[in-house]
Amino acid sequence: MAEHNAFNAGVDPVGLHNVTLIRLLICYILKNSEFPIEKETAATALYQCGIVNYFETIDAFNELVNKGLISEKDGVYSLEQSGEEILNELEVELSVVVKERSMNAIKSIIEAERRKRENRVEFQKVEDGIMVRCRVPQEKCDLIDLRLYMPNEEQAEVVKNNFVKNAPLIYNFIVAAMLGNDEML
């Protein structure tokens, strides 16, 4: 089963170079993920962590659907019983490193997508710079609504990325500073 028959651009040496193993990994991910899995999200995550070529992942999803081993509903994929049976027999072919890196990459990219949905950042050009508005919207009001002046787009992008990544930490820091709670700073 270890024959190299998959396109390998962007794949690390410990990654998967065999289409059967790639399909098996997708079944493993669908069985073990605590999150709903979309094809493009999985392909991006597996490519970014160097486990599988992006296009091989897309092809593997399509082939698994065609064979009835996985199914798709509203862009979210799930493992069928026949796919689970095959996985149970062949899972030992997947290394622990591949499984762990893949699951960590999937979790990381899904959490990053969630943070982008939950935290809003808008840019407004002003004289000599950019006004960056960072918000954490809630149902009735914004938990945070912060505006910062940045002299250029590069710094505005850094603020945006760090806010999306660290909104809870930023909120806690602001609250601690405003309440004079030096222990939280």
N, C-alpha and C positions, 0 to 999 in steps of 0.2 A: 504493500500500500504506500510505501515511501517514495514512489517514483515521482520525479519532478516533472509535472505536466501542467503547471499553472503559470500564468504570466507573473513575473516576479518584481516588476518595477516598484521600488519603494518598500520592499519586504526585507526585514532583517534576516540574518542567517538562522536565528531561532524561530522565525516565522514559518508559515505554512506555504509549501510549494507544490501541493498536491490537491486537485479539485475535490477528491473524496474527503480528505481531511478538512477542507474548508467547509464543505456541506455539513460534516459532522460537528464542526465548531459552531456553526449557526444553530443547529439543533440544541447543542449544549447551552448556548446563550439563551435561547428561547425558553428552555426548561428552567434555567437557574436565575434569570433576571427577575428582580423585584419590580422592574419598571416595564411598561408597555414598550415594545421594540418596533421602530420603523426601519425600513430597509436602508434608507439614506443615512440615518443616524448610525446604524451598525457599520455600514461601509466606511463612513468617515472615521469612526472611532477605531476600527480595526486597521485602517490605513495609517492613521496618525500614530498608533503605537507600534507600527512596523510588523504586524502579524500577518496581514493579508492585503494584497493589491485591491484597490477600490473596485475596479471593474470585475475582478474575479468574485468579489463578495456579491455584487449586484447579480451577476450571472448565476451564482450558487443559490441565491434566494429564488430567482425565477425558476430554476431547475427543480428545486425542492417543492415549490408550489405545483409545478406541472406534474410531478410524481405523486402528489397528494400527501407528502410527508409534513408539510407545514401549510397553514392557510392564512389568508389575509382578509381583514375586514376593516374598512375605513382607514387604510394605510398602516394598520398595526398587525403584526404577525404573531401567530401562535403555533405551537408544536402539536401536531396530530398524534394520535395513539401509535400509528405505524412508525412515525418518526421517532417517538420515544422508545419504542421497542428496538429499533436499530441503534439508537444512541446507547441504550443499556448494554447492548452486546459489544459495541465498538469503542465506547468512551475511553478505555484504557489506551487507545492509540493516540490520544491527545495528551501532550505533556502538561504537567502541573504549571510550568512557566507560561505556556500558551494560554491555558485556561485562566490563570490569575491575571495576566496582563490584559487579556481580552475583557474580562468582567470589570476590572478597574477602569479601563478605557471607556467602556460603555457607560458605567456609572458616572464617570467624570464628565463626559459630554452631555449626558442627560441632565445632570445637575447644573451645568453651565447654561444649557438651553432654558431651564426653569428660572435661573437667576435673571436671564435676559428678559423673560416674560414678566417677572415680578418687579423688576427695577427698571424705571424709565429714565432715560437720559436724552435731553434735547439740546441742540445747539442753536444759538441765535447770533448772527453776525452783528457786531456793534462797532462803533468807531474804534479803530486800532486794536481789534481783537475779537474774541468769541465769548459770549455769555453761555455758560454751561448750567443747565437746570437738571438737577438730580432729584428724582422722586421715588418714593416707595408708596404707591397708591394702596389704600385700603378701601373697604366698602363705603364708609361715610366720609372719610377725610384721608389726606396723605399723612402717613407716619413720618415721613421726611419730605420736605420741599426746600431744597437748598440751591442757591444760585452762586456760582463762582465765576469771576472774570479770569480768562486765560488770554495771554497775549497772542497765541497762535494756535493753529489747528492741531499741531503735533501734541502740545500740552493738553489741549481739550480732549483729544483721544485718550491720552494717558489717564486723565481724570475719569473719563467715561468707563474705561476698562477696569480701573481700580474700584470705582463705585459699584459697578455691576458685580464684581468679584467679592467685595468686602462690605456690602451695605449693612449687615447686622453689626459688624465691628465698628463701623463709622457711626452708626446710630448710638451704640453703647458709649463710645468715646464722647460724642457731643452731649449726651444726657449727663454723663459723669462730670464733664467740664462745666456744664451749665448749672448743675446742682452743687458744684464745689466738692465733689466726692473724689479726693485725691487717691484713695485706695484703688479705685477703678481705672485710674489713668495709667 
